[in-house]
Structures are given as structure tokens and as C-alpha cells.
């Protein structure tokens, strides 16, 4: 069968880094001559790029595979082949091949660049089933001509894997050791992104603040930000997934003085009790978190700081959970995500004693979000009547509002700003001055000025 006669749909699950991997595969397949389509019902081949970080992500991945299998089994569907890529097969390739016979090929996290060869082989042998799984991670698949699926912004992966060894986290198992992408390659891709009219770049890695340690023997994120800001057409650069110990003087100064760098940081701290942080194998302690937050807010007025915390880590007592809550009240993060501990095979925390029951985890999870909702509402109320530049991403499902983000909102994880256009129609991807006129805990509404 000729490549141009084969339609392929790609489904990206999980985080933004997974999305970039899927976009790279899509670019490779399109360049090879395959026909890329959006709807699974129109495809001969379904490629599912999975997440396998925690139990809920694994369940979502399996459900998606089973859904594709239903299409494959239906006589009314075009679907003939299923390829599963990414985190789930990196961890469970043998189980997928054994227990999900509908899956034809699996590719691990170091084999994204083999996607064309894999799909080619599907039609060379109708009974072909194969595993492309070896060592975890790598950056060989990252290319400059990926099929970007977002419109007003683009994720830009600057590294793969992780140097940290948190006791609960399977990322080093799935993605390998931290590997920085050469600065020259990142700049070239950013220039290509800008030439396509995208004005916001969001830097992604498992730990952006460690960028450059392996290649240049020092943290090089400030240098990267400086070079990216020189690119014509790039209007804003957002930094995600940093660590408190990597927020050094040079990085603070670059964020403070570089007008193109969003005054926004995403710094997952995971907890607010020193004993739990130690058991998690985290480098942070409460004192360090406190001093870094004070420094950031003092040096960069108006900075928006997002974090992520975990509840239900093995051995977490009510007192330690209370310490987390009290410190969150003191630290007052602008944005916060919370997740419940999930025991992951191969990690030190998997079989730690004193595992927390699910009901307790769920109660603590709910309490964290109740606490944060009060803080978020106060922050949003303080923004009423303020004027802010907003980039328009989309139109609301009911068609009433445009939806966008200011420097203080990252896509997918933060609230949107609903925008009422007072005069002319707004253009997606363009920026407008907006006055904030209404808010709730997790939503803002503004009108164009």
C-alpha cells in the first residue's frame, strides 16, 4: 500500500512534553508521505502516545487503547492497526503485547524516531507485531519540523529525563537520565516557530532549571532565555517545571530584566513538611522554599508562581499534613495543583511502610483544594479593574466569549480569561488589552479596551 493512501491519527495523552513527542512523530510521518488526519474514524492507523506516570494516567491510556480496539474490531471502521508509544510501553511493553492483542506495535521513549519504520512494517506483513523498546529517554527524535498542534503558543522541549531521584517518581525509569538539548538546536526550532506566526514559546523539560548542567557544566537557562528573546516574532517566553534549588541569582535577574520572559514560574514543591520532603528525597526544605519565594516576590513584583503538592505519601501523619496546609497558607501560591500519592513499581516509595488509605488521601486532597480556592479567589479579586495584555487562544464552547491568557496563566493548567469584545471581532493568536471586570475562584472575565 502506498504511503499517501494510508491515513494516520495521533492521540497524545499526558503532559505537554508528551504532546511535543507526538508532534515530532506526526511531522516525521507527514514528511514520509503519510496522510495525517484528526479523527480516529478516518484513519487506517491509530498512534496513541501514552503517559504512565501515575495510576490514573495508566488507566486513561488503557481506556484509550481499548477504545481504539473497538474501532479496529468494527466492520464500519477504517482502523486496521494500532501503535502504542511512549511511557506506558516503556514500562509495560511485554504486558501490552500479551494482554492487548489488538495492539500491533509498541515504541518506548527512546524510539519515537522509529515511527516511520514501524508504520511501514505494519503493511509489509499483515501479522507483524513488534516491540521497539530499549533504554529509556533520549532526544534523537526532537526535530525542527514537527507538526505543531497549538495555535497561539508552542511548547519547546529543552531537555529529556531527570537528574532528580524523588522516591515516589517513575520518570527516571520511564525517561532516563537528564539530557539537555543543544542550545543551537533549540534556537533554530524557536526561529522556525516564530516564522510560522506563533508568538509565545513555553519551555518544557522535567526540570528546566537544570538545563545545561550536562552539556555546559553549569545551569544555562538564563543564557537560553537571553538568546530566545533576541528572535524576531517571539513576544513572550514562559518557563515551566523548575526546582527551588535551581532558582539562582542569575535566573532571577534574567526574569526580572528581560521584558519577553513572563513573570511566571511553575515550581512543584510536592510538600511543606521537612520530614516528608526528606522521605521524598527532595532537595528542598521549608526554609529554602520560604526564602526563595520571598526573594522572587521581592525582586519581581507581580510574579505569578504555580506549584504542585502531593498528599498521602507513605507515613504522612495528620501533623505533617497540617504542616503542609499551614505552610501553603503562609506561602500563598497563585496557582496550585494537587495529586494523591500513587505507588509506582520500581520506586523506593512503592513498598514503603505506613501506606495511606484511599479515603484519607481523598479527604486531604479535598482539603488542599478548599484551602487553595480561598487563596485563588482573593488573588483574582485583587485583579478586578486591572488592565492586562491577553493573548486570545480560542472561543468558548457556547460562543459567547473569547478565551485567552495573560502572562499569569499557562495553557491547560491555569484558569482562562473570558473576554467580551466591545468592538471588532478578535483574532486568535493576537494580543489585546483587557480590563478584568468579574472573577470567581478559578475564572476571570474581562472586556477589551
N, C-alpha and C positions, 0 to 999 in steps of 0.2 A: 504493500500500500504506500502511495506517495505521501510524503510528509504534509503537503499542502491540503490533502484530503482528510487529515486527521485533526479533530478538534479537541483541545485540552482545556479543562477548567482547573484553576488552582484555588484551594481553600487554605487560608492562613489562620491558624489558631494561636492563642497565647499573646506574647508580648510584642512590642514594636520591633525588637531585634529579630524575632521570627518572621515578621512581616517583610523586613529587608531581605532575609534569606529567600522567601517566596518570590519577591520581586526579582531577585537575581536569577532564580530558576526560570521565571516567566520570560525574562529577557533572553536567556540562552535558548529556550525553546522557540521563541519567535524568530530569533536570528537564524536558527537552524531550518526554519521554513514551516514550522507547525502553526496551526491556526488557534490562537488563544481566545477563549470565549468566557463570558461571565457566568452563564447559567449552567449548572451541572446537567440539566436536562438536554442541553445542546451539545454535550461533549462525548467523545469516544473514550477519553481517558480522564480520570479524576486524580489529581495530585493533592494530597492532604498533608500540609506541613504542620506537625503536631507540637504540642507542649507536653512536657511530662514532669513539671516542677513539683506540683503537689497533687493530692488525690483528686480534687475537683477538676484539675486540668486534664488528668489522665482519663477521668470519666467522660469529659467533654470530647476528648479525642476519640475514644472508643465509640461513643454515640454517633459521632460524625462518620466514622468508618462504617458502622452498621447501616447508617442512613444511605451512604453511597452503595453499600452492598445490596440494599433493597432496589435501588435503581438498576444495578447490574443484573439483578435477577428478573427484572420486569421485561416482558416482551415489548412493552410500549416505550422503553427507554433505549437511547443510543449507547449508553455506557457499557463498555466492553472490558475495560481494565481499570484497576485501582493501584495507585502508587502511594505509599505512606512514607513520609520523610521526617527528619528532624529528631526531636528529643525522645519521643516515645520509642521508635525503633532503636535509637542509640542504647536505650536501657533494656528493651524487651523484644529484640528482633526475633529471637527463637520462639517466644510465646506468640507473637503476631503470626508468624509463618505457620505455627502448629494449630493455633486456635481460631484463626480467621482465614480460612481457605479462600475467601473472596479477594484477599489482598494478593496482588501478583508480584510486587517488588517492594522492598523496604530499603531506604537510604538513611544512613546515620548522619551525624552532624559534620563529619569530615568528607562527605561525598556529595554535597549539593552540586558540585561542578560536574558530576557524572550523570546528571538528569537526562541529557540528550541521548547519551549512550544507552541508558536504562530504558527510555521510552522506545528507542529504535529496536531494542531487543524484544520488546513485547510483541511486535508484529513480525519478527523473524521466526519466532517459534511460538505457536499458539499455547503450548503447555508450559511455557517458560515461567519459572519462579526463581527469584534470586535475592540474596542479601548483599547490599553494599554497606557493610558496617566494619569499621576498624577503630583506630584510636579516635578519641573524642576531639571535636573542635577543629579550628584552623580558619584561615582567611583566604584560602585559594579561590573560593567561589565568588568573593566580592568583586564586582565588576562595575564599570562606569556607565554601562548602557542597560541597566536594569529597567524593568517596566514599573515606573513609579505609579502607585495606585491612589495616592493622595493628590489633592489639587493645590491647596493654598500653602502647604508645607511639605517638607520631605524629611524623613528620618535619614540620618547619615551615621552608619556604623563605623566607629573608630577603633574598635578592638573586639576581641573574642575571648571567651573563657574568663577565669577569675584567679587572682592571686590569693584571695582570702579563703579561709577554710572554716567557715561557720559550721558549727556542729550539726545544724539542722538542714543544711542546704546541699542539694544534689547537683547543683550547677557545675562544680568542678568535674564531677563524674560524667555529666552529660556533654559539657562544652570544653573540658580540658583546661590546661593552664592558660593564664592570661597572655595574649599575643596582641601587641599594638600594631595597627595598620600604619604603614609608612606615611609620613606627613604629606609627601608629594602626591601619593595616590588619593588621599582624602581631598586635597586641594583641587586636583583635577576633576574629581567627581562633583565637588561643590560648584565648580565653574560650569560644568555641564548642566547641573540642576538649575543654576541661575539663568543660563542661556535659554532654558525652557519656560521661563517666566515665573518660577517659584521663588518667593521672596523670603521665606522662613525656613531655616535649617535647624533640626533638632538632633543634637549629638547623643548617640546611644552606645553604650557598652555595659558590661556587667559592673564595671567600676570606672567611670570616666576620669576620676581624679588620679588614677594610677596610669593614665595614658603616658606612654613614652618610657616608662621605667625599664622595660626590657630592651627597647631599641636604642634609647639615648642615655640610659643610666641616670635619668632624673625625670621627675614629673614635668611633662611638657605641654599640659593642657593650656596654660596661659599663652604659650607660643602659638599653638594651633588656633586659638581664638583670635589672636592678633592677625595671623595670616588669612584666616577666613574672612575677617572683617574688611579686608582690602578688596574683596571680589565685588565687582560692579554687579548690581542687581540684588545682592543679598542685603536685606534690610534688618533682619533680626536673627540671632543665633541663641538657641536655648540649650542649657546643659541639664541633662537628666542623669540620675543614678550615680551620685557621688558618695563619698565617705567622709565623715567628720575629720579623720586624721589627714585627709588629703586637701582640706580647705586651708591652704597655707597663705602667707602674706602676699606672694606673687599672684596667686589666683584671685584673692580678694581685691587687690589693686586693679587687676585687669577687668574684672566685672564692674568695679566702681567707675573706672575711667573710660571704658570702651562703650560708646553710645549704641553700638549694634548688638551688644550682648545683653539679653534680657536680664533684668534684675530679679532673677528667679533661680532657685536651686531645688533639686529633688535629692534629699539626703536620707535614705532609710536608716533609722537608728535601731529598730527592732525592739528595744525595751528601755525602761527607765529605772531599773534596779541593778546595782553593780554586781550582785551575786549571779543574777540571771544572765547578765551580759558576759560575765566570765565563763559561765557554763555554756553559753552560745559560742564561745571562742571569738568574741567580738573584741576589736582593739579599743573601742570606745569605753569610757566610764562616764558617769553622770557629770563629774566635774568638767571633763573635756567637752561634752555636749553643751553644757551651760555656757562655758567660756567662748566657744565657737559661735553660738547663737548670739551672745551679747556683742561679740566683735562684728559679726556680719551686719547686725541691725544698727550698730553704731556707725560703721564705715559706709554702709549702703542704705540710707534711709528709703523706706518704701519697698525693700526687698520682700518678695514672696517666697516662703520656704515650705516645701512639702516634705512629708516623711511617711514612713510605713512602720507599723509596730506589729508584734506578734503576741497573741495571748495563748495560754495553755501549754507553754513549754514545760517539759517534764520537770516536776518538782516545784513549779511555780506556786508559792503559798499565797494565801489571801493577803498577807502583809506585803509580799513582793508585788502583787498585783496592785495593791493600794499605793505603793511607791510609784509604780508606773503612772497611775492616774494623777497623783499629786504632782509629779514632775511634768506631765502633759499640761496640767493647769498652769504651771509656772512657765513652761516653755512656750505655750500658746502658738503652736504651728498654724500657719494659714490654711494649709490643706493636710489631710491625713487619711491614709488608708490603713485598714487593719485586716489581718487574716489569722486564722486559727492554726496552731501547730499541726502539721501532718507528718506522721512518722514515715521517713523515706529510707528504703533499703540502701545499705552501704554507707549511711551517715552515722556518726557517733551517737546522735540523739535517738536513733531508731529504736534501740532497746535499752535506753536509759531507765533506771528505776523511777518509780513515782510518776507514771504516766497519768495525765489528767483526763477525767472522763468527759465525754462529749457534751453533756448538759452543762458542766461547769465552763467549758470552753465557750459554748454558745452564750451563756449569761455574761461572761466577761467581754466577749465580742460586742454584745449589745450595749453594755455599759460604756465601752470606749466610744462607740459612735454617738451615744446620747451625750456624753461629755463634749465630744468634738462638735456636735451640731450647735451647741450653745456658743462655742468659740467662733465657729464659722459665721453664725448669724450676726454676732457682734462686729466681726470684721466687715461683713457685707453691708451692714447698716452704716458703718463708718464711711463707706464709699458712696453713699447716697448724695446726689447732686454733684459728684465729681465728674470731671471730663477726662476721657481716656481714648487713646487711639485703639481701634479694634480692627482686626483682620476678619473678613467675612468668609466663613467656611462652607455654609450650607443654608438651606431653607428648612424651617420646622415642618414636621410631618403634616400639620394642619394648614400649612401655607400662610399662616398669619404673620410669623416673624422670620426675619433672617437670623442666623445664629453665627456667633463669632467668638473671638477670644482677644483679650488684651495681653500685655506682657505677663500678666499674673495667672494665666490659665494655659496649661498644657493640654493638647488634644487627648481625648479618650478618658483621662483620669480626673480632670478638673471640671467644675461647672462651666456651662456655656453662658454666654451673654446673649439674651434675646434682644433683637434690635428691631425697632419700628422705624421705617424710613419715612421721614417727614416730607420729602420732596420726590426726587427722582429715584428710579429703581437702582438698587445696589448691584455691584458686580462681584461675583465670587472671586476670592483671591485678592481683592483690593482692600485698602485700609481707609477707614473713616473715623472722624472724631465723633464720639458718642457721649451723651450725658446720662449717667445712671439715675433712674427715676424710681425703681422699685427693686425689692430683693426678698429672698427667703433664705433659709439656711444654705441651700445648695444651688441657688439660681439668682441671676441678676437680669434686670431688664433696663434697656436704655433706648434713647431716641437719638437719631442723627442730628448733628448741629448744622 
